Amino acid sequence: MSHRAKAAIAKALMEKSVPDRWMAEITYLDGRPHQTITFEELEDLDEIVERGPDWNTIDKIIITLNRPCPSCWEQFEK
């Protein structure tokens, strides 16, 4: 979903923000603290990794659907 589409949906939901679709947890081999990032499109992940520390230091990347907490869904249902 493009940023423009997200903005239109947020406006339709009375300015409530729409969360990014994906979440990635990046763990490094060199002792850095792991990073948790959210992003809209899977194709954005390569740019995020390229902008970070040397990709050779990455141990693993876990990608999950960024589901809001159950109480957060109440704001979208109203």
N, CA, C and O atoms as a GROMACS GRO file, in nm:
protein
  312
    1MET      N    1   0.084  -0.116   0.000
    1MET     CA    2   0.000   0.000   0.000
    1MET      C    3   0.090   0.124   0.000
    1MET      O    4   0.182   0.134   0.081
    2SER      N    5   0.063   0.212  -0.088
    2SER     CA    6   0.144   0.334  -0.096
    2SER      C    7   0.114   0.426   0.021
    2SER      O    8   0.012   0.413   0.089
    3HIS      N    9   0.205   0.521   0.043
    3HIS     CA   10   0.184   0.617   0.151
    3HIS      C   11   0.060   0.702   0.124
    3HIS      O   12  -0.009   0.742   0.217
    4ARG      N   13   0.033   0.729  -0.003
    4ARG     CA   14  -0.085   0.807  -0.040
    4ARG      C   15  -0.213   0.730  -0.007
    4ARG      O   16  -0.310   0.788   0.043
    5ALA      N   17  -0.212   0.600  -0.034
    5ALA     CA   18  -0.329   0.518  -0.002
    5ALA      C   19  -0.348   0.509   0.149
    5ALA      O   20  -0.461   0.515   0.197
    6LYS      N   21  -0.237   0.495   0.223
    6LYS     CA   22  -0.248   0.491   0.369
    6LYS      C   23  -0.306   0.621   0.423
    6LYS      O   24  -0.387   0.619   0.515
    7ALA      N   25  -0.265   0.733   0.366
    7ALA     CA   26  -0.315   0.863   0.410
    7ALA      C   27  -0.465   0.874   0.383
    7ALA      O   28  -0.540   0.927   0.465
    8ALA      N   29  -0.508   0.824   0.268
    8ALA     CA   30  -0.651   0.829   0.233
    8ALA      C   31  -0.732   0.741   0.328
    8ALA      O   32  -0.841   0.780   0.370
    9ILE      N   33  -0.679   0.624   0.362
    9ILE     CA   34  -0.749   0.536   0.454
    9ILE      C   35  -0.755   0.599   0.593
    9ILE      O   36  -0.858   0.595   0.660
   10ALA      N   37  -0.643   0.659   0.636
   10ALA     CA   38  -0.641   0.724   0.766
   10ALA      C   39  -0.743   0.837   0.771
   10ALA      O   40  -0.810   0.856   0.873
   11LYS      N   41  -0.754   0.911   0.662
   11LYS     CA   42  -0.852   1.020   0.658
   11LYS      C   43  -0.994   0.964   0.666
   11LYS      O   44  -1.079   1.019   0.734
   12ALA      N   45  -1.017   0.852   0.595
   12ALA     CA   46  -1.149   0.789   0.600
   12ALA      C   47  -1.180   0.737   0.739
   12ALA      O   48  -1.297   0.730   0.779
   13LEU      N   49  -1.078   0.700   0.813
   13LEU     CA   50  -1.096   0.651   0.950
   13LEU      C   51  -1.087   0.765   1.052
   13LEU      O   52  -1.057   0.743   1.169
   14MET      N   53  -1.115   0.885   1.006
   14MET     CA   54  -1.114   1.005   1.090
   14MET      C   55  -0.976   1.031   1.149
   14MET      O   56  -0.961   1.049   1.270
   15GLU      N   57  -0.876   1.033   1.062
   15GLU     CA   58  -0.740   1.071   1.097
   15GLU      C   59  -0.669   0.974   1.192
   15GLU      O   60  -0.565   1.008   1.248
   16LYS      N   61  -0.722   0.854   1.209
   16LYS     CA   62  -0.652   0.754   1.289
   16LYS      C   63  -0.541   0.695   1.203
   16LYS      O   64  -0.564   0.664   1.086
   17SER      N   65  -0.424   0.680   1.258
   17SER     CA   66  -0.313   0.631   1.178
   17SER      C   67  -0.330   0.483   1.146
   17SER      O   68  -0.382   0.406   1.227
   18VAL      N   69  -0.286   0.446   1.028
   18VAL     CA   70  -0.290   0.306   0.984
   18VAL      C   71  -0.150   0.251   1.004
   18VAL      O   72  -0.054   0.306   0.951
   19PRO      N   73  -0.136   0.142   1.080
   19PRO     CA   74  -0.001   0.089   1.107
   19PRO      C   75   0.064   0.031   0.981
   19PRO      O   76  -0.005  -0.016   0.891
   20ASP      N   77   0.197   0.034   0.978
   20ASP     CA   78   0.268  -0.030   0.868
   20ASP      C   79   0.237  -0.180   0.870
   20ASP      O   80   0.208  -0.236   0.975
   21ARG      N   81   0.244  -0.242   0.754
   21ARG     CA   82   0.201  -0.381   0.739
   21ARG      C   83   0.300  -0.483   0.793
   21ARG      O   84   0.258  -0.586   0.846
   22TRP      N   85   0.429  -0.458   0.780
   22TRP     CA   86   0.531  -0.557   0.815
   22TRP      C   87   0.620  -0.509   0.927
   22TRP      O   88   0.638  -0.389   0.948
   23MET      N   89   0.677  -0.605   1.000
   23MET     CA   90   0.773  -0.575   1.105
   23MET      C   91   0.891  -0.670   1.085
   23MET      O   92   0.873  -0.789   1.057
   24ALA      N   93   1.012  -0.618   1.100
   24ALA     CA   94   1.132  -0.701   1.089
   24ALA      C   95   1.217  -0.680   1.214
   24ALA      O   96   1.238  -0.568   1.260
   25GLU      N   97   1.266  -0.791   1.266
   25GLU     CA   98   1.361  -0.787   1.377
   25GLU      C   99   1.495  -0.832   1.321
   25GLU      O  100   1.509  -0.944   1.273
   26ILE      N  101   1.593  -0.743   1.327
   26ILE     CA  102   1.725  -0.772   1.272
   26ILE      C  103   1.822  -0.794   1.388
   26ILE      O  104   1.838  -0.708   1.474
   27THR      N  105   1.886  -0.912   1.388
   27THR     CA  106   1.983  -0.948   1.491
   27THR      C  107   2.121  -0.949   1.428
   27THR      O  108   2.139  -1.002   1.318
   28TYR      N  109   2.218  -0.890   1.497
   28TYR     CA  110   2.355  -0.877   1.445
   28TYR      C  111   2.451  -0.970   1.517
   28TYR      O  112   2.430  -1.007   1.632
   29LEU      N  113   2.557  -1.008   1.447
   29LEU     CA  114   2.661  -1.095   1.502
   29LEU      C  115   2.762  -1.021   1.588
   29LEU      O  116   2.829  -1.082   1.672
   30ASP      N  117   2.774  -0.891   1.569
   30ASP     CA  118   2.881  -0.815   1.635
   30ASP      C  119   2.841  -0.757   1.770
   30ASP      O  120   2.911  -0.670   1.823
   31GLY      N  121   2.731  -0.803   1.828
   31GLY     CA  122   2.692  -0.758   1.961
   31GLY      C  123   2.604  -0.634   1.964
   31GLY      O  124   2.565  -0.590   2.073
   32ARG      N  125   2.573  -0.577   1.850
   32ARG     CA  126   2.482  -0.462   1.848
   32ARG      C  127   2.346  -0.507   1.900
   32ARG      O  128   2.309  -0.624   1.884
   33PRO      N  129   2.272  -0.416   1.961
   33PRO     CA  130   2.134  -0.452   1.999
   33PRO      C  131   2.051  -0.476   1.874
   33PRO      O  132   2.072  -0.412   1.771
   34HIS      N  133   1.956  -0.569   1.884
   34HIS     CA  134   1.875  -0.596   1.765
   34HIS      C  135   1.784  -0.476   1.737
   34HIS      O  136   1.747  -0.401   1.827
   35GLN      N  137   1.749  -0.462   1.611
   35GLN     CA  138   1.661  -0.353   1.566
   35GLN      C  139   1.524  -0.410   1.534
   35GLN      O  140   1.513  -0.518   1.477
   36THR      N  141   1.421  -0.337   1.570
   36THR     CA  142   1.286  -0.371   1.528
   36THR      C  143   1.235  -0.254   1.447
   36THR      O  144   1.229  -0.141   1.495
   37ILE      N  145   1.198  -0.282   1.323
   37ILE     CA  146   1.151  -0.177   1.232
   37ILE      C  147   1.018  -0.218   1.171
   37ILE      O  148   0.989  -0.337   1.159
   38THR      N  149   0.939  -0.120   1.134
   38THR     CA  150   0.814  -0.147   1.062
   38THR      C  151   0.821  -0.078   0.927
   38THR      O  152   0.884   0.027   0.912
   39PHE      N  153   0.756  -0.140   0.829
   39PHE     CA  154   0.756  -0.085   0.694
   39PHE      C  155   0.634  -0.136   0.621
   39PHE      O  156   0.573  -0.234   0.662
   40GLU      N  157   0.599  -0.070   0.513
   40GLU     CA  158   0.476  -0.100   0.442
   40GLU      C  159   0.491  -0.211   0.338
   40GLU      O  160   0.409  -0.303   0.333
   41GLU      N  161   0.593  -0.204   0.256
   41GLU     CA  162   0.610  -0.300   0.148
   41GLU      C  163   0.735  -0.384   0.172
   41GLU      O  164   0.837  -0.331   0.217
   42LEU      N  165   0.729  -0.513   0.142
   42LEU     CA  166   0.845  -0.600   0.159
   42LEU      C  167   0.965  -0.552   0.077
   42LEU      O  168   1.080  -0.569   0.118
   43GLU      N  169   0.937  -0.490  -0.036
   43GLU     CA  170   1.047  -0.442  -0.120
   43GLU      C  171   1.126  -0.329  -0.054
   43GLU      O  172   1.235  -0.296  -0.100
   44ASP      N  173   1.072  -0.269   0.052
   44ASP     CA  174   1.143  -0.164   0.125
   44ASP      C  175   1.253  -0.220   0.215
   44ASP      O  176   1.343  -0.147   0.255
   45LEU      N  177   1.246  -0.348   0.248
   45LEU     CA  178   1.341  -0.406   0.342
   45LEU      C  179   1.484  -0.401   0.290
   45LEU      O  180   1.576  -0.380   0.369
   46ASP      N  181   1.505  -0.420   0.162
   46ASP     CA  182   1.643  -0.417   0.110
   46ASP      C  183   1.707  -0.280   0.130
   46ASP      O  184   1.826  -0.271   0.162
   47GLU      N  185   1.630  -0.173   0.113
   47GLU     CA  186   1.684  -0.038   0.135
   47GLU      C  187   1.716  -0.017   0.283
   47GLU      O  188   1.817   0.046   0.316
   48ILE      N  189   1.632  -0.068   0.370
   48ILE     CA  190   1.655  -0.055   0.514
   48ILE      C  191   1.784  -0.126   0.553
   48ILE      O  192   1.865  -0.073   0.629
   49VAL      N  193   1.804  -0.247   0.500
   49VAL     CA  194   1.925  -0.324   0.531
   49VAL      C  195   2.048  -0.255   0.474
   49VAL      O  196   2.151  -0.249   0.540
   50GLU      N  197   2.039  -0.203   0.353
   50GLU     CA  198   2.153  -0.135   0.290
   50GLU      C  199   2.193  -0.010   0.365
   50GLU      O  200   2.312   0.024   0.368
   51ARG      N  201   2.098   0.061   0.426
   51ARG     CA  202   2.129   0.183   0.502
   51ARG      C  203   2.185   0.154   0.640
   51ARG      O  204   2.241   0.244   0.704
   52GLY      N  205   2.170   0.032   0.687
   52GLY     CA  206   2.214  -0.003   0.822
   52GLY      C  207   2.361  -0.039   0.825
   52GLY      O  208   2.436  -0.011   0.731
   53PRO      N  209   2.403  -0.102   0.935
   53PRO     CA  210   2.542  -0.149   0.945
   53PRO      C  211   2.573  -0.249   0.833
   53PRO      O  212   2.483  -0.294   0.763
   54ASP      N  213   2.697  -0.281   0.817
   54ASP     CA  214   2.741  -0.376   0.714
   54ASP      C  215   2.654  -0.501   0.717
   54ASP      O  216   2.641  -0.564   0.822
   55TRP      N  217   2.595  -0.537   0.603
   55TRP     CA  218   2.503  -0.650   0.600
   55TRP      C  219   2.571  -0.782   0.633
   55TRP      O  220   2.503  -0.880   0.665
   56ASN      N  221   2.704  -0.787   0.626
   56ASN     CA  222   2.776  -0.909   0.664
   56ASN      C  223   2.769  -0.934   0.815
   56ASN      O  224   2.800  -1.045   0.860
   57THR      N  225   2.730  -0.834   0.893
   57THR     CA  226   2.719  -0.851   1.038
   57THR      C  227   2.580  -0.899   1.080
   57THR      O  228   2.556  -0.920   1.199
   58ILE      N  229   2.489  -0.916   0.985
   58ILE     CA  230   2.353  -0.961   1.018
   58ILE      C  231   2.355  -1.111   1.046
   58ILE      O  232   2.406  -1.190   0.966
   59ASP      N  233   2.297  -1.149   1.159
   59ASP     CA  234   2.282  -1.290   1.194
   59ASP      C  235   2.152  -1.344   1.137
   59ASP      O  236   2.151  -1.447   1.070
   60LYS      N  237   2.042  -1.272   1.164
   60LYS     CA  238   1.913  -1.317   1.111
   60LYS      C  239   1.817  -1.199   1.104
   60LYS      O  240   1.831  -1.099   1.174
   61ILE      N  241   1.719  -1.215   1.016
   61ILE     CA  242   1.610  -1.119   1.002
   61ILE      C  243   1.480  -1.198   1.011
   61ILE      O  244   1.458  -1.291   0.933
   62ILE      N  245   1.396  -1.162   1.106
   62ILE     CA  246   1.266  -1.227   1.122
   62ILE      C  247   1.161  -1.127   1.078
   62ILE      O  248   1.149  -1.019   1.135
   63ILE      N  249   1.083  -1.164   0.976
   63ILE     CA  250   0.978  -1.076   0.922
   63ILE      C  251   0.844  -1.132   0.963
   63ILE      O  252   0.815  -1.251   0.943
   64THR      N  253   0.761  -1.047   1.020
   64THR     CA  254   0.626  -1.088   1.061
   64THR      C  255   0.526  -0.982   1.018
   64THR      O  256   0.561  -0.866   0.994
   65LEU      N  257   0.403  -1.024   1.010
   65LEU     CA  258   0.294  -0.930   0.985
   65LEU      C  259   0.278  -0.844   1.109
   65LEU      O  260   0.272  -0.897   1.220
   66ASN      N  261   0.272  -0.715   1.093
   66ASN     CA  262   0.264  -0.622   1.206
   66ASN      C  263   0.120  -0.611   1.252
   66ASN      O  264   0.046  -0.523   1.209
   67ARG      N  265   0.081  -0.703   1.339
   67ARG     CA  266  -0.056  -0.702   1.390
   67ARG      C  267  -0.064  -0.614   1.513
   67ARG      O  268   0.014  -0.630   1.607
   68PRO      N  269  -0.158  -0.520   1.514
   68PRO     CA  270  -0.174  -0.439   1.634
   68PRO      C  271  -0.230  -0.524   1.749
   68PRO      O  272  -0.290  -0.630   1.726
   69CYS      N  273  -0.210  -0.477   1.868
   69CYS     CA  274  -0.264  -0.548   1.985
   69CYS      C  275  -0.416  -0.552   1.976
   69CYS      O  276  -0.476  -0.465   1.912
   70PRO      N  277  -0.480  -0.651   2.038
   70PRO     CA  278  -0.627  -0.662   2.028
   70PRO      C  279  -0.700  -0.535   2.070
   70PRO      O  280  -0.800  -0.499   2.008
   71SER      N  281  -0.652  -0.467   2.173
   71SER     CA  282  -0.720  -0.345   2.216
   71SER      C  283  -0.707  -0.233   2.111
   71SER      O  284  -0.791  -0.144   2.105
   72CYS      N  285  -0.602  -0.240   2.029
   72CYS     CA  286  -0.584  -0.141   1.923
   72CYS      C  287  -0.688  -0.156   1.813
   72CYS      O  288  -0.723  -0.059   1.747
   73TRP      N  289  -0.738  -0.279   1.792
   73TRP     CA  290  -0.836  -0.301   1.686
   73TRP      C  291  -0.966  -0.229   1.715
   73TRP      O  292  -1.041  -0.196   1.623
   74GLU      N  293  -0.993  -0.204   1.842
   74GLU     CA  294  -1.118  -0.137   1.878
   74GLU      C  295  -1.129   0.000   1.811
   74GLU      O  296  -1.238   0.041   1.773
   75GLN      N  297  -1.016   0.070   1.796
   75GLN     CA  298  -1.021   0.202   1.734
   75GLN      C  299  -1.057   0.195   1.586
   75GLN      O  300  -1.114   0.290   1.532
   76PHE      N  301  -1.023   0.083   1.520
   76PHE     CA  302  -1.055   0.069   1.378
   76PHE      C  303  -1.198   0.021   1.356
   76PHE      O  304  -1.256   0.044   1.250
   77GLU      N  305  -1.256  -0.047   1.456
   77GLU     CA  306  -1.391  -0.099   1.442
   77GLU      C  307  -1.496   0.007   1.467
   77GLU      O  308  -1.609  -0.006   1.421
   78LYS      N  309  -1.460   0.113   1.538
   78LYS     CA  310  -1.558   0.217   1.572
   78LYS      C  311  -1.580   0.312   1.457
   78LYS      O  312  -1.659   0.406   1.468
   0.00000   0.00000   0.00000
